[in-house]
Amino acid sequence: MDILVTGGAGFLGSYICQRLLELGHKVTAIDMASGEKIEHLMSDRKFTFIQDSVCDLSLMEHQMKNKEVLFHLAAIADPLKYVTNPLNVMEVDLLAAINTFKLAAENRTKIAFSSTSEVFGRNPDIPWKETDDRVLGATSVNRWCYSSSKAACEHFLFALHKQEKLPFIIYRFFNVYGPKLDDLGHGRVIPIFLKQFLHQEEVTVHGDGKQTRTFIYVDDAVDAVVRLAFCKKAENEVFNIGTDDECNMHQLAKTIKKVGGFKSKIKFVDYQQVFGKGFEDIPRRIPDTSKVSKFIKWKAKVSLEEGLRRTIDYYKKKKGL
Ligand SMILES: NC(=O)c1ccc[n+]([C@@H]2O[C@H](COP(=O)([O-])OP(=O)(O)OC[C@H]3O[C@@H](n4cnc5c(N)ncnc54)[C@H](O)[C@@H]3O)[C@@H](O)[C@H]2O)c1
């Protein structure tokens, strides 16, 4: 198949491109980022990389032609940006996404969309099933702009299917991690902790560290993503992609310390100090993954300790340690 992957040079995108190429598909990746994470794919004749923005409508119009499937991953996915640059979040995660979906509809291209566990907001009734309520704060609180952008995209896909019969699939990811996640010290919690550990700095856990998340190793997530994308039965459905292995942020820091053999002290810092005023964290975030298990007989295989070991080894090697 001829496939377009936006955000293809990002963390998940790089693994998805690789898997699609292994399956024999022709893949075009569009991303603003450098091709560092996909360097190993560049020599593949079935692979094309375009370093550009999904906000460029004429580029997207041209690249959508004859594509059978669109994996739409391009997004601002760094939690700090939700509060520091909400305009950019909404331009990319909402406006550019909807424009891309319209072009896909014109071309009758199936859409595989990367959404997020953030759409559930702070619904206290966990674990969350795909059909559970969204419980969010006021629109004056910037941190919800990412959640709302992704949710609006989901609405758009349901509407496109209802009114124009365009097939789609939606993945709601719950903290996918692994080698190449983000640059050390940036983006999401694991690379931030890891940088501090590797630099022998104090490790800063936000709040009291009791907020929990579940983590899914990238190989397990990509296995589900690609199998679902080509599963007819899974069309026009939403899937939680994650594990039910709950871990609080203090435990996460302690597990990284143990697995990596690190010495740093762990300390707690106030949210406001990091995110400024108006940040609300989500106390617990746990998916019900019975739907994906049922549809494709899938279950995550890599334990948190094993996944962290592989991730830590990658970052240590990258730093020449
Ligand atoms: N990794 C996770 O745990 C997780 C959780 C929830 C949702 N998601 C979603 O999955 C997708 C992939 O996330 P990821 O973890 O690989 O993050 P990532 O930041 O590595 O990937 C996103 C990519 O989009 C690219 N991008 C941003 N703006 C762009 C633009 N204007 N034009 C072209 N490319 C642009 C970035 O350069 C980046 O490479 C995102 O849509 C994200 O919202 C990921």
The ligand as an SDF file (V2000), in Angstrom:
LIG
                    3D

 44 48  0  0  0  0  0  0  0  0999 V2000
    3.9610    8.8760   23.0780 N   0  0  0  0  0  0  0  0  0  0  0  0
    2.8500    8.9310   23.7890 C   0  0  0  0  0  0  0  0  0  0  0  0
    2.7810    8.4210   24.8980 O   0  0  0  0  0  0  0  0  0  0  0  0
    1.6050    9.5970   23.2810 C   0  0  0  0  0  0  0  0  0  0  0  0
    0.5240    9.7090   24.1510 C   0  0  0  0  0  0  0  0  0  0  0  0
   -0.6500   10.2850   23.6880 C   0  0  0  0  0  0  0  0  0  0  0  0
   -0.7420   10.7240   22.3800 C   0  0  0  0  0  0  0  0  0  0  0  0
    0.3310   10.6150   21.5610 N   0  0  0  0  0  0  0  0  0  0  0  0
    0.1670   11.1270   20.1880 C   0  0  0  0  0  0  0  0  0  0  0  0
    0.8830   10.3110   19.2930 O   0  0  0  0  0  0  0  0  0  0  0  0
    1.4720   11.1060   18.2600 C   0  0  0  0  0  0  0  0  0  0  0  0
    2.9670   10.8580   18.2190 C   0  0  0  0  0  0  0  0  0  0  0  0
    3.5300   11.2100   19.4710 O   0  0  0  0  0  0  0  0  0  0  0  0
    5.0560   10.9620   19.8090 P   0  0  0  0  0  0  0  0  0  0  0  0
    5.0910   10.4400   21.1830 O   0  0  0  0  0  0  0  0  0  0  0  0
    5.7220   10.2180   18.7240 O   0  0  0  0  0  0  0  0  0  0  0  0
    5.5720   12.4760   19.8850 O   0  0  0  0  0  0  0  0  0  0  0  0
    6.6640   13.2340   18.9870 P   0  0  0  0  0  0  0  0  0  0  0  0
    6.7040   14.6260   19.4850 O   0  0  0  0  0  0  0  0  0  0  0  0
    7.9270   12.4650   18.9610 O   0  0  0  0  0  0  0  0  0  0  0  0
    6.0170   13.1680   17.5390 O   0  0  0  0  0  0  0  0  0  0  0  0
    5.2460   14.1860   16.9790 C   0  0  0  0  0  0  0  0  0  0  0  0
    5.9380   14.6300   15.7120 C   0  0  0  0  0  0  0  0  0  0  0  0
    5.1360   15.6230   15.0870 O   0  0  0  0  0  0  0  0  0  0  0  0
    6.0190   16.5260   14.4930 C   0  0  0  0  0  0  0  0  0  0  0  0
    5.3900   17.8140   14.2210 N   0  0  0  0  0  0  0  0  0  0  0  0
    5.0060   18.7700   15.0990 C   0  0  0  0  0  0  0  0  0  0  0  0
    4.4990   19.8080   14.4430 N   0  0  0  0  0  0  0  0  0  0  0  0
    4.5620   19.5200   13.1290 C   0  0  0  0  0  0  0  0  0  0  0  0
    4.1970   20.1890   11.9520 C   0  0  0  0  0  0  0  0  0  0  0  0
    3.6510   21.4140   11.9870 N   0  0  0  0  0  0  0  0  0  0  0  0
    4.4040   19.5950   10.7580 N   0  0  0  0  0  0  0  0  0  0  0  0
    4.9620   18.3670   10.6900 C   0  0  0  0  0  0  0  0  0  0  0  0
    5.3410   17.6790   11.7860 N   0  0  0  0  0  0  0  0  0  0  0  0
    5.1290   18.2460   12.9790 C   0  0  0  0  0  0  0  0  0  0  0  0
    7.1590   16.6860   15.4850 C   0  0  0  0  0  0  0  0  0  0  0  0
    8.3230   17.2060   14.8650 O   0  0  0  0  0  0  0  0  0  0  0  0
    7.3190   15.2670   15.9660 C   0  0  0  0  0  0  0  0  0  0  0  0
    8.3160   14.5870   15.2400 O   0  0  0  0  0  0  0  0  0  0  0  0
    1.0990   12.5490   18.5900 C   0  0  0  0  0  0  0  0  0  0  0  0
   -0.0250   12.8930   17.8260 O   0  0  0  0  0  0  0  0  0  0  0  0
    0.7450   12.5180   20.0510 C   0  0  0  0  0  0  0  0  0  0  0  0
   -0.1980   13.5170   20.3810 O   0  0  0  0  0  0  0  0  0  0  0  0
    1.5060   10.0690   21.9760 C   0  0  0  0  0  0  0  0  0  0  0  0
  1  2  1  0
  2  3  2  0
  2  4  1  0
  4  5  1  0
  4 44  2  0
  5  6  2  0
  6  7  1  0
  7  8  2  0
  8  9  1  0
  8 44  1  0
  9 10  1  0
  9 42  1  0
 10 11  1  0
 11 12  1  0
 11 40  1  0
 12 13  1  0
 13 14  1  0
 14 15  2  0
 14 16  1  0
 14 17  1  0
 17 18  1  0
 18 19  2  0
 18 20  1  0
 18 21  1  0
 21 22  1  0
 22 23  1  0
 23 24  1  0
 23 38  1  0
 24 25  1  0
 25 26  1  0
 25 36  1  0
 26 27  1  0
 26 35  1  0
 27 28  2  0
 28 29  1  0
 29 30  1  0
 29 35  2  0
 30 31  1  0
 30 32  2  0
 32 33  1  0
 33 34  2  0
 34 35  1  0
 36 37  1  0
 36 38  1  0
 38 39  1  0
 40 41  1  0
 40 42  1  0
 42 43  1  0
M  CHG  2   8   1  16  -1
M  END
$$$$
